[in-house]
Amino acid sequence: MSQSKTKSVHKIFIAAPIDKVWQQLTKTDGLQAQFFNARLDTPGLEQGAAIRMRTGKNGKYTSVVGEVLEFDPPFIYSHSFKFTSLDDPYCKVTYKLKEVDGGTEFTLINEDMPVATKTAKYMEQGVPFILNTLKGVVEHGKPPFKYQLMLFMIGALSFTVPSKCKSEHWPL
């Protein structure tokens, strides 16, 4: 496996106040459509805190694990990132928010993705979904229609999630 790492930067304009975008990004009391209907589980969002993205009924599965690396509301939230279904190493995700005329500039940065891994592939494939779903939820209260269909299909196929992703294997 290559030791090379990759970085990608993606931006989108969201026509909403920065606090509204931040609230959706960091909410822990419900599903986050932009993160494939996962629920953010953490003892508290602060540097060094563990995070888990739980899916399925009652959070039966954990799709992503990590640790908060930087937390500066409402401007920066960064965490380490690992898919529980893969054996690839951790990488880093950073969300930067900036107030701009008429709304918020939202930047998603993926770093340290090992080249030619499924993690790198999945992270890049997920970016349009994350950005456009976040924009839709914040601006209109729901994702764009094609992403609603994807969320439905993800939920319908939850029985295919590997048993190694069960939340009992990924405690906080």
C-alpha positions, 0 to 999 in steps of 0.5 A, a space after each residue: 500500500 502506498 504511503 502517500 496521502 491526499 488532501 481535498 478541499 470543497 466549498 459551498 455557499 449556504 444562504 443562512 446565518 453561520 449559527 444555523 449552519 453550525 447548529 446543524 453540523 454539530 447537533 447531537 439530538 437527532 439524525 444528521 441527514 448530511 451524514 447519511 442519517 447518522 447521529 453524532 454521539 459524543 460525551 461533549 464536543 471539545 478537543 480530545 473528545 471521542 465521536 461516533 456516528 451511529 446509524 440504524 434503529 437505536 444507534 445499532 451500528 457505528 459507521 465512523 469513529 474519531 476524536 475531536 481535534 479542534 472545536 472553535 464554534 462557530 468557525 472550525 470543527 475538525 476530527 479524526 475519521 475512520 470507517 468502522 467497516 474498513 481496516 484503513 488508517 485514520 484520516 482527518 476531516 475539517 469543517 470551516 465556516 465563514 460569514 459572507 454576504 448573504 450567508 455562510 461559506 462552508 468548506 469541507 477539507 479531507 486530509 491524510 487520506 491514504 492513496 488508493 484506499 476505499 476510505 479515500 474513494 468513499 470520502 470523495 464520493 460522499 462530498 457532493 452528498 454531504 455538501 448539498 444535503 447540508 445546504 438543503 437541510 439548512 436552507 429548506 428544512 430537507 435534502 434535495 429530492 435525489 438525496 432523499 431517495 438515497 437516504 431512503 435506500 440507505 435505510 432500506 439496506 441497513 441489513 447489509 451492514 457488517 457485524 463488525 460495525 455494531 455499536 457494541 464494538 465501538 464504545 465511547 
